[in-house]
Structures are given as C-alpha cells and as structure tokens.
Amino acid sequence: MNTYELPGPKLYLGGQWEEGSGAEITSIFSADGSTNRVLKGASKGDGERAIERALKAQADPAWRNLKPYERARYLHKIADGIECSAARIAYIQTRDTGKTLRETRALAASAAGTFRYFAAALETLNDDLTSPRGDYLSMSVHEPLGLVAAITPWNSPIASDAQKVAPALAAGNAVLLKPASWSPLVSLELARIIEAAGLPTGLFSVLPGAGREIGNLLVEHPNISKVSFTGGTSTGRMLARQAADKLMPVSLELGGKSPTIVYADADIDLAIAGILFGVFSSSGQSCIAGTRLFVERTIYDKFLERLVTATKSLVVGDPFDKQTQVAPLVHFDHHRSVVEQVETAIASGAQVLCGGARPEGAIYEKGAYYMPTILTSVANDAAICREEVFGPVLCVLPFDDEADVISQANDNEYGLACGIWTRDFPKAWHTARAITTGTVWINTYKQFSISTPFGGEKDSGIGREKGQEGIRAYTAQKSVYVDLTGKPHAWARWPNEEP
Ligand code: NAD
C-alpha cells in the first residue's frame, strides 16, 4: 500500500498557509491509536483574518464579474485536482477517520463528481424573465450571498465539504470551511487542491478548531451571510437560534434514526444484503444508517435468524485491508459513547443477538473497534431506538400490518431516510408516501445521486443539498424591472380616467 505525507500543521487562512493560534488538535488513527498529526486550530483572530481576506476577494471584480462559464472552469479544475489526488485523499481520510480505504476512495470520487456536477449546473441554470403587467421587462436574477460558512462533521469529510464548497463557489461566494476537530486533515488537502486550481486568493479558507470558538465566530460574525451546517441535531438547533438573531439563512443537515421496513413478501436475500450495508457500512457512523428495523411478524423469527448469521459473517478489521467491511470507529471517545449506549439498553432489558462488544483478537486490542450488533426486545420509545448511536448497532422490532408499521416508523423525532423491502409495488408506494422522511429507498438502501436533492424532515434538518437548485441555496434572489415606454410614470390614476 502507498503511504502519503499528511497535511498540516499549517492552516489555510484566506489564501495563506499559516500556523493556527488556537487550541491544539490531535488527529489520530483509530485502528491503533497512533498520532497522525498535531496542529494548532484556528483562533478567533485567525478566523477574523480569514474573513477579512475573503471579503476583499469576494468583492473583487476579478471574481464577482466572472461569467458563469468562467467560474465553472475553476470547479472543473478542482475536480481534476481531486481526481489526480484521489489515492492520496483516500489515504489521508482513512488515517484521519478510520474508514475503510474502499469507502474513502468512493468519497473522493464522489467529491470530484460534485464539483463537476455543479460546474455543469452553473452553466445550465438560467435566470427568469417573468410575466409583466405593464410596459416593462420584469426578471428574477440571482446574486451571490457574499461569505458562506460551511461547517462539516467528521463522518464523510471530503464528500460533505464538496457538497457545500462546490455550490457555494459556483454561486460566486467566498467560503470559509470549518471541519470537525477529529478530522481536520482531508479538508486541508482540499485547500491544497483548490489553491493549485488557481482559485483567486482569499476566496477559500480551512479553519479547523473548536466549535465553541471558531464555529461560533463564523455563525455570529456580521459579515457571514449564510451558514451551511452538517452535524448533530443539538448543535444545529443552537446554530439556528444564533442565526435567528442575525436573520441569517441556515441550511441544516442533521441526525437520523432511520427505519427500514421488511414486508413478508420481500426478496429476503436482497433485503438482508441491503440492510447490512444500510446499517453496518461506515461502521454505522452515517446519518442515514437504517438503525431501526421493522420486520413483519409472520416472518420475524426466520428473518432474524438469517440476519444474525449474515451479520456474524461481516469482516471487521484494519481499514487499509481490502477485505474489511466494518472498520474501527472514528475515535476512542466515540467508542466509549457507543459502548455506554448499548450497555444502558441491555440494563433496560434489550437482548443482544450478536455483537455488543469489542471483537476479540490481538489486532483489535489497540483500536476503537466495535462488533456489528443486533438488539431485540427493545421498545420503539426506548432511548436506544430514539437516539442516534452513530455506531454499528441495529434495533429490530416486529409489526403487524402496513398501518402499524407506518405509525411505528413515524413515531420518532428524526425524519432523514427510510428503506422499504417488498415485491408489492403499490404497497411500497403507499408506505413511501406516508413516511415522514426526506429520502425513501425501495428495495435498495444508501444509493445517492448528486442530481437528487437530499435533506431531512423534522429534527433531521432544514433545506436540501444537491440537485440543480443546490446552487440557488447560496444566492439571493433579486427582481429587476426595466421600463419600455420612455414616458413619465402615470401614477394614482385609474385606467381611462380623464387627466
Ligand atoms: P457535531 O454537531 O458535534 O459537529 C459538527 C460540526 O459542528 C463540527 O465541525 C463541530 O466542530 C461544529 N460545531 C460544534 N459546536 C459548534 C458551535 N457551537 N458552533 C459552530 N460549530 C460547532 O457533529 P459530529 O459529531 O461532528 O457529526 C456527527 C453528526 O452529524 C451526527 O449527528 C450525524 O447524523 C450528523 N450528520 C448529518 C448528515 C446529514 O446530511 N443529515 C451527514 C453527516 C452527518
């Protein structure tokens, strides 16, 4: 396997590589606890400097007056850079997050695709000529917002970064990206690629650091015009309150506790393969993980037996090993939180059908490993079924009929995604329409297209990312009227009234 030099310790502050002056951040490799990089995060002063540089760069006609096709070229160059560095990005991200190399390669490819998609979308999005009610031209045009703060979590950094940075740049903004403290490295690599693509200096910054310090600065700063946030629901709720004080738009991609429904007529082999991928890939550290499984009572026992056998055959191991399906969790603190949540569930009567512990063996001893876990005898309103565990933990519950499962699936604060397994298309359709989530997968799970909008209902968020309209989320709509008569305004007169 090739290894690559890891980015850092310098941060990318408005086009300048500088050491941060904030609190120390240690990136670790969670498969063995070794240190990847120690760097100083961005302080408030660092953030303010980056904001000043961004303001100047965004207002510069060299950026502001670019035609859409000219801005699109930068996005294509960034996509080229990501593609050329894909192996390096995958390596850095596997070191930074413990994710399998197989997954981080896919994330790098997805990030490049996101830049290309928004380049194409930018060139094909049109402003509107609206229907006039007088002798004038009326139109609706879209302007950049100015400075956008993109705040991202640790679970899929390069993909989450691209999903915000690409449309925000496409719309003509400057972007200040704040990655999570556990995964600062790949965002710094993205900065290197963006710099090499020749984006005008100052338009892009990467500010790793504590949410309370640098995150807060970005949200509260008067020159930041929008925050695009992906992360936990409690953090998102707090940001929304701060944004309300500034009357600033926010988009929030938050947590999930997604239901998967298996009707008795489902293709069982396909369902099991999809369910395992939906909940245990990324070691369950996925906002859309299908963590609540509802199985029709008539097949419940048989289905569970097969599901448990299949789960026990999953390969837990080193993220750099090609065979590995379930890698370690991102961090030892997170591992502790998963252990505690499962232990609390067991103390409340949950039955462990498999997993529920660290795997045994020398190779696992130093890592933040946790076995794929299946729990039954849990109530739909128990903490383990309501709260996001963000680990490889699946709760299974029985249901009686369509009405029962719709009611149980919807009985949760979150509304991010849902999976439905059945051969009966009308039933799948009715169920899909009745479930309150932003995405529904029928006879599949965790499939994504950058062309298809993504976002949550209820506590899973506000707004949508991806899709052509994704660029519009980073623009201000402006109406323009142009007189066609050349005559003075006739005002306060009824039609046909004598002067
Ligand atoms: P988190 O909410 O702890 O942190 C997310 C980001 O917000 C980080 O960069 C963090 O430093 C920053 N932050 C924390 N406090 C802040 C504050 N006061 N002001 C500004 N920024 C602050 O989430 P996490 O643990 O990094 O990520 C896991 C969460 O992300 C899970 O809940 C998961 O469901 C969610 N997620 C959602 C989606 C989605 O698209 N819906 C995708 C991936 C992850």
Residues whose N, C-alpha, C, O or C-beta is under 5 A from the ligand:
A	BS01	NAD	I151 T152 P153 W154 N155 K178 P179 A180 S181 G209 A210 G211 R212 G215 N216 T230 G231 G232 T233 T235 E253 L254 G255 G256 C287 S460
